Amino acid sequence: MGLTMPSLMAIVTETVECKDLMNAVALNNLQMNVSGMLMPSLAGVMIDHMGFESTYYAIAGFYVLAAAYFFFIPKNTQVNYQRGQILANIKNGLKYIGGNRTVLYLLLASLAMIVLAMPYQNLLPLSAMAYSKWELQDGPLDEHVRWADW
């Protein structure tokens, strides 16, 4: 995710006009967050109804479809590179953030979401396995979910 998000944001900024950029970034973030909440549940339903192998192939198919959509992204012939030193660019960015309260608040809100939500999100599969092991004995997914020996 750490390498994917900057690349996706670069694509958004290259394909959207400047006047629509804030809306495009907001919609992109909304789609990423909604997908992060709903898709694991959908995968669980698919596993329950179709099995692990079919779900795996479906997910692989979606990755292939997503990769194919990259061919439809218009190519940008104008490249805006600003050569300079990295530390000077970081300093200019921090000055901009300090002078723009809206950007500062958005970055602080994003930081709060990362600090508060990411540990919870990363521990959810572990708690689901523990719940399945101790509470749902012999359920439909019990033999598949309990892959870890507690």
N, C-alpha and C positions, 0 to 999 in steps of 0.2 A: 504494500500500500504506500510505503514511503517513496518508492520510485514511480509508481503509477500516477498518483495524484498530480505532481508537478507536470507530468507529460500531458495529462488530460486537460489541465488548466491552460497549458500552452496552446493546445488545439482549440479550446474554447475562445481564447483571446485572438487567435488567428482567423477564426471563421465567423466571428460575430462583429458587427459594426460597433464602433465605440459607444454610440448612444444606447445600445442594447446590452452592453457588457455586464452591468450590475445585475440585470434580470437573468442573463444567461448563466452567470456564476451562481446566483441563488438557485436557479432551477437545477443546475448540475449538482450542487450540494444536496438539494432536496432529494433528487433521484438517488444519489449515493446513500443517503441516510435511510430512505424508505426501503431501498433494496437490501440494505444491511439488516433491517428489521424483519422484512417479509420473506425474503428468499430462503433463509434457513428453515422457516416453518413450511414453506412450499416444498422444499427438498425432503423434509420429514414426511409430509403427506405422500409425496411421490415414492419414497422408499417403502412406506407402508402398503401402498397399492400396487406398485410395479416391481419392487425389489431393488437391491443395491446396484446390480449390473445395469439395468435399464436406466436408472437414475444417473449413473455415471456417464453413460453414453449420451443421455439428454443434455447433461451439463457440458460435456465435451462438444456436442453439436452447437450449443449456444455460444461457446468460445469461438468456434469456427465461424459462426454467423457474425459475431462481433468483429472478428478480424476481417471478414469480407467487407463489412461496412466501411472500413478505413479506406478502401479504394474509391469510395464515393465522396470523400472529403475533398473539397476544392483545394488545389495547390495554390499557395501564396507565393507570388514571384517577388514580392518586395520583402526584403529581410532587413530588420532594423537592429543592427548590432551596435552596441556602444562599447568601444574598447576602453579599458581603463583598469585600474587596480581594484582588486576584490575588496580590500578594506575600505577604500574610498566609496565604493558602491554601497557597502553595508552601512557606512556612516551616513550617506545621503538617504538611504531607506529609513534609518532610525530617525533622522531629522524630519522626514516626511510624516512618519507615524506620530511623532511628537506634536507636529503642527496640525494634524488632521484628527480631530476627536472621533469622528465616525469610524475611521479605519482603526483607530486605537481600540474603541469599544468592540468592534467586530473581531479583532484579533484576540482580545481578552475573553470574549465569549467563546471563541473557538478553543482557546487554551483551557478554559474551564470545562468544556465538553470533553476534551481529550483527557484531562486529568481525572474527571469524575466518572465519565461513562466508559472509557476504554477498559479499565480494570474489571468493571462489572461485566462488560460484553465478553471479555476474554475468559472469565470464570464461568459463564453460563453453561458451556458444554460440559464442564467438569461437574457442576451441580446437577445437570440433567442426568449424567451417568450415575451419579451417586443416588439420586432419587429413583432411577430405574432399578438399580441394584437392590435397594433396601425396601422400596415400597411397592413396586409393580412386578412382583415375582411372576414369571411365566406370561408376561404380556406379549403382544404381537411382535414387538421389536426387542424384547428382552435379550434374546440370544445374540443379537447383532450389536446392540448398544453397549452391552457389558463386555467389551473387548479388553478392558483393563481389569486386571485381577487386583481387587482392593484388599 
